[in-house]
């Protein structure tokens, strides 16, 4: 992004314009990395044991060290993680066999859609697009894996107030705000209920008193360090062990 761009004084339209140009560069790089990960997962799936527990989604799931936490806690379960950074619901549907169905899990934990919360691709209809695709994901799971237990995870909060956050994350907060996240989570909860699936909000342990993602556990206001996932794991543990 332009080093002379004054982020603090920029209008919403200027932020979106900058985010659009920067986002295009990011998407090109992410597409290459996603293709590599999809291939690697496809190859790994040949050796994976079916009927186990799956965690899948975007980078917020990919970076969740759930297997390590489970092992250290003495949880005797086989866990697979098929999260891929930068994934949107469009990407997820495109690769749904690799990141979900090939493993035929007995339980699946979903955290997908936060990359759809942006106006650069979908404009003001981003939420409609996200929920439409999420509905299709759940429909396919219900049809193809009718006995699988599905856990729809609430989207994590963000922290737009970090002074040293990179420009891309601050620009993203124009749409990816906690207000928009909370509103989408409410609709996601209703969608999960419609399909008879469990909605899980594990955010209490990672929010500060203002409802932001805790500054001590976040990299740049969006993603978390490994230690930030500890309260997430503890909140999920009862569902993993059930």
C-alpha positions in Angstrom: 0.0 0.0 0.0 1.0 3.6 -0.5 3.5 4.6 2.3 2.2 8.2 2.0 -1.4 7.2 2.6 -2.8 8.7 5.8 -4.8 5.8 7.2 -6.2 7.7 10.2 -7.8 10.5 8.2 -9.0 8.3 5.3 -12.7 8.1 4.5 -14.4 4.7 4.3 -14.4 4.9 0.5 -10.6 5.6 0.5 -10.0 2.7 2.8 -12.0 0.3 0.7 -10.1 1.5 -2.5 -6.8 0.8 -0.8 -8.0 -2.5 0.6 -9.2 -3.5 -2.9 -5.8 -3.0 -4.5 -3.9 -4.6 -1.6 -6.4 -7.4 -1.4 -5.8 -8.3 -5.0 -2.1 -8.7 -4.4 -2.8 -10.8 -1.3 -5.3 -13.0 -3.2 -2.8 -13.8 -5.9 -0.3 -15.0 -3.4 -2.9 -16.8 -1.3 -4.2 -18.7 -4.4 -0.7 -20.2 -4.9 -0.4 -21.2 -1.3 -3.9 -22.6 -1.1 -3.3 -24.8 -4.2 -0.3 -26.3 -2.5 -2.2 -26.9 0.7 -5.1 -28.5 -1.1 -2.7 -30.8 -2.9 -0.9 -31.7 0.4 -4.2 -32.4 2.2 -5.5 -34.5 -0.7 -2.4 -36.7 -0.5 -2.6 -36.9 3.3 -6.2 -37.9 3.2 -5.3 -41.2 1.6 -3.6 -42.1 4.9 -6.1 -40.5 7.3 -8.4 -42.7 9.4 -12.0 -42.1 8.5 -14.6 -41.5 11.1 -12.5 -39.3 13.4 -12.8 -35.6 14.5 -12.2 -32.9 12.0 -11.4 -29.2 12.4 -11.7 -27.3 9.1 -12.0 -23.7 7.8 -9.7 -20.8 7.1 -6.5 -19.5 8.8 -8.2 -19.1 12.1 -8.7 -22.8 12.1 -5.5 -23.7 10.4 -3.5 -21.9 13.1 -5.4 -23.7 15.9 -3.0 -26.2 17.5 -5.8 -28.4 18.6 -4.0 -31.7 18.3 -1.2 -30.4 20.5 -3.6 -29.2 23.2 -5.6 -32.4 23.1 -2.5 -34.5 23.5 -1.1 -32.5 26.4 -4.6 -32.7 28.0 -4.7 -36.5 27.7 -7.6 -36.4 25.3 -7.5 -39.9 23.6 -9.0 -38.9 20.2 -7.7 -38.7 16.7 -8.0 -35.1 15.5 -7.4 -33.7 12.0 -7.0 -30.1 11.0 -7.7 -29.1 7.4 -7.9 -25.4 7.7 -6.4 -23.3 4.9 -5.4 -19.6 5.3 -7.2 -17.1 3.1 -10.1 -19.5 2.4 -13.5 -18.0 1.7 -16.8 -19.9 1.6 -16.4 -20.0 -2.2 -13.0 -21.6 -1.8 -14.3 -24.0 0.8 -17.1 -25.2 -1.5 -14.7 -25.6 -4.3 -12.4 -27.9 -2.3 -15.0 -29.4 0.1 -14.1 -33.0 -0.7 -10.5 -32.4 0.3 -11.1 -30.3 3.4 -14.1 -32.2 4.7 -15.8 -35.2 2.9 -12.7 -37.3 2.1 -12.2 -37.8 5.9 -15.8 -38.8 6.5 -15.6 -37.4 10.1 -17.8 -38.5 12.9 -17.6 -34.9 14.2 -16.7 -31.7 12.3 -15.9 -28.3 13.8 -16.4 -25.5 11.3 -14.9 -22.0 11.3 -15.3 -20.7 7.8 -16.5 -17.3 6.5 -14.6 -14.5 8.1 -12.8 -13.8 4.9 -16.2 -13.2 3.3 -16.7 -10.3 5.7 -15.3 -7.7 3.3 -16.8 -5.2 0.9 -14.0 -5.5 -1.7 -15.5 -8.5 -3.4 -19.2 -8.6 -2.5 -20.0 -5.0 -1.7 -22.8 -4.5 0.7 -24.1 -8.0 0.0 -21.2 -9.8 1.7 -23.3 -11.2 4.5 -26.0 -12.5 2.1 -23.3 -14.2 0.1 -21.6 -15.7 3.2 -24.8 -17.1 4.6 -25.9 -18.5 1.3 -22.7 -20.4 0.9 -22.7 -21.5 4.5 -26.2 -22.9 4.0 -24.9 -24.8 1.0 -22.0 -26.2 3.1 -24.4 -27.4 5.8 -26.9 -28.8 3.2 -24.2 -30.9 1.6 -23.0 -32.2 5.0 -26.5 -33.1 6.0 -27.0 -34.9 2.7 -23.7 -36.7 2.4 -22.8 -37.3 6.1 -26.2 -37.5 7.8 -24.8 -39.1 11.0 -22.0 -36.7 11.5 -22.1 -34.3 14.4 -21.6 -30.8 13.2 -20.4 -27.9 15.4 -20.7 -24.4 13.9 -18.2 -22.1 15.7 -18.9 -18.5 16.3 -16.6 -16.1 14.5 -13.9 -14.7 16.8 -13.9 -11.0 17.7 -11.2 -8.6 16.3 -9.2 -5.8 17.9 -9.1 -2.6 15.8 -7.3 -0.6 18.4 -3.8 -2.0 18.3 -1.4 0.9 17.6 1.1 -1.2 15.7 -1.3 -3.2 13.6 -0.4 -3.5 9.9 -2.3 -1.3 7.4 -4.1 -4.2 5.8 -5.8 -5.2 9.1 -6.8 -1.7 9.9 -8.3 -1.2 6.5 -10.1 -4.6 6.8 -11.9 -3.4 10.0 -13.9 -1.0 7.8 -16.2 -4.0 7.3 -14.8 -6.7 9.5 -16.0 -5.0 12.7 -17.1 -6.6 15.9 -20.6 -5.2 15.2 -20.8 -7.0 11.9 -19.2 -10.1 13.4 -21.8 -10.2 16.2 -24.7 -9.7 13.8 -23.4 -12.4 11.5 -22.9 -14.8 14.5 -26.6 -14.3 15.4 -27.6 -15.3 11.9 -25.1 -18.2 11.9 -26.6 -19.5 15.2 -30.1 -19.5 13.6 -28.7 -21.3 10.5 -27.1 -24.0 12.6 -30.3 -24.5 14.5 -32.3 -24.8 11.3 -30.1 -27.8 10.3 -30.2 -29.3 13.8 -26.5 -28.6 14.4 -24.7 -27.3 17.5 -23.6 -23.6 17.5 -20.7 -22.9 19.8 -19.6 -19.5 21.0 -16.1 -19.9 22.6 -15.3 -16.2 22.6 -15.6 -15.4 26.3 -12.1 -16.4 27.1 -10.5 -14.4 24.3 -12.4 -11.1 24.6 -11.4 -8.1 26.7 -13.8 -5.9 28.7 -14.7 -4.0 25.5 -15.6 -7.0 23.5 -12.4 -6.9 21.4 -10.0 -9.7 20.8 -7.5 -9.6 23.7 -4.4 -7.6 22.8 -2.1 -10.0 24.7 -3.0 -13.0 22.4 -3.4 -11.4 19.0 -0.8 -11.0 16.3 -2.4 -8.0 14.5 -5.9 -7.8 15.7 -7.3 -10.7 13.7 -5.2 -13.8 14.2 -4.0 -15.3 17.5 -0.8 -16.6 18.8 -0.8 -20.3 19.7 -1.4 -19.5 23.4 -4.5 -17.6 22.5 -6.2 -20.8 21.5 -5.9 -22.4 25.0 -9.2 -21.0 26.2 -10.8 -22.0 22.9 -9.6 -25.6 23.4 -10.9 -25.7 26.9 -14.3 -24.4 25.8 -14.4 -27.1 23.0 -13.1 -29.9 25.0 -16.4 -31.2 26.3 -17.6 -31.5 22.7 -14.5 -33.2 21.6 -14.6 -35.8 24.4 -18.4 -36.4 24.3 
